[in-house]
Amino acid sequence: MSSWAEFAAAEPLLATAIRTLVCQYGPGLGYLATVRPDGGPRIHPVSPVITDDGLFCFVLASPKRHDLDRDGRYSLHSFPATDSDDEAYLSGRATAVTDPAVIGSLARQMRAAPGIDWKLYELTVDVAMMVRHDTPTTSTRTVWKDRPGHVPRARQNGPCAAALDSVQ
């Protein structure tokens, strides 16, 4: 799995497009999916933090935090845009950040309240996808996978009802 910085170095245009969509309202906004103990999905709104060094998320004491501590797998989907149906998707693993300098710096930058029970996670990137909706019925999907020899490519989809294949 790649760090955000490694992904951005490998695919700067895709990383910029995803970062722009996630941060379209100022702070990052998205939906974080985690894996419940029974294997089902759990989805919550979050405010991810994207810096040149990494992709991070502050998570309060909650079932989603227990999911990340237990399993670590995540998916992050961008918050819907007001002027398009474009969407961004990332998946990988979440790891608790233990470096006090990193925690302190991001906490100050994001004004994370010191008296609140939050934990900072770094999210690695295994799959990154950007979907641009060209017309109401067609889209262009660009997928990057952290796999040896994988070459990202843009793929145009016809009417949305026919675009049923998976990014996996």
N, C-alpha and C positions, 0 to 999 in steps of 0.2 A: 504494500500500500504506500502511496506517495503522500508526502505532506502537501499542503496547499502551495507552498513555494515551489516544490518540485513539479507539481502539475502545471502551475502558471509558467514556469520556465519551459516546459515541454510544449505547452499549447497556450501561448499568451493571448491570442485573439479570443479563444473560447473562454479562458479564465476571466478576461475583461468583460465579456458579454454576460457571463454568469454573475460576476460581482456587481455589475451595473444593475441587473435585474433584482438581485437579492437586496441591494441597498438603494433601490429606486425611491424610497420615501425618506432617505436620510439614514437612520440606523437600519441594520439588517433586519429583515422580517421574513419568516418562513414557517413551514410546518415540519416538525421533527418527528419521524416515525422511529420507534424502538420496538424491541421484541419482548413481549410479556413472558412470564414464566411458562405459560401454557403454549407458547409458540406463536400466538396471535399478534397482530400489530397493535401498537398504541400510538396515537398521533396527538401532538400538542403544538400550539403556536409557540415560537421562540424568536429571540433576537440574536442571530448569529453575528459574530464579529469576524470580519475578514481583514487581515493586515497583510503586508508584504511577506511576513514570516509565517503566517498560518491562518487556519480557519478554526475559530474557537466558539464556545457557547457556555454561558453561565447557566447553571441548572440548579433550581431550588430543590430542597428536600421534597421528594415526590416519587410516585411510582416510576416515572420516566428515568429519574436519577438511579433508582434501584435497578431498572432494566439496563442502563448503561454500565453500571458497576458489575452487574452479573454477566452480561453477554457482550456488550460493546458495539454490536452492529447497529447502524443507523442508516436512515435515508432522510434527506433534507430536500424539501420542495419549496420553491420560491412562492412568496405571497402573490396573489393575482394582481396584475397590472391594471391600471384604470384605462389606459389607452390602447391596449392590445391584449391578445390571448396568449402571448409568448410565455414560455415557462422554462425554468431551470431545475435540474435535478442533480443531486450528488448522493453518493453512498460510499460507505467505508466503515471504519471503526473509530470509536470514541475512546480516548484515553485520558484519565484524570491528570491534570497538570500539577506538578509538585514543586516546581521552581518558584520560590517566593518572589524573585525579581519579575518574572513573567506575569505571575498572578497580580502583583502590586501594580505593575505598569498598566495592564488591561483594566484592572479594577478602577484605577484613577481615570483612565481614558473614557471608560463607559459609565463612570460615576456609580459603580456598584456599591451599594450600602454596606458598610463594614459590619453592622450588627445583624445582618441577615444570614441565614444558613444556606449559602450557595456554594457551589463547587464549580471550578472551571475545567472544561474538557477541551482537548484539541481533537479535531475531526480530521482523519486522514481521508484521502480521496482514492477510491478504487474505480468508480465509474462517475463520469461527468457527462451530462447531456443538456443540450440547449435545443428548444423547439421554437422555431419562428413560424407563426401562422401567417402565411403569405396571403391567403384569401380566406373567406369563411369556411371553405371546404378543403383547402390544401395547406400543407405545412412542409417545412424543411427541418429535419432533425439531424443534429451533429452529435456524435457519441465518441467519447474518449474512454478507453479502458486501460488501466494500469496492468498491461500484459506485455511480455516480451514480443517485439515485432508488430504490435498492434498499430495500425495507421488509422487515425481518426478520419472519418469521411462524413460528408453531408449527404443525406438521402432525402429525396423529395417523396412525399406521400400524396397520393391522390385524395379522393373524398375521404373524410375522416372515418367513415364507417368501414373503409377497406384497410385502414392502417392499424392492424391488429398485432403485428409482430412485437417481440419483446426486446429490450435493450440488453438482456442477459444473454 
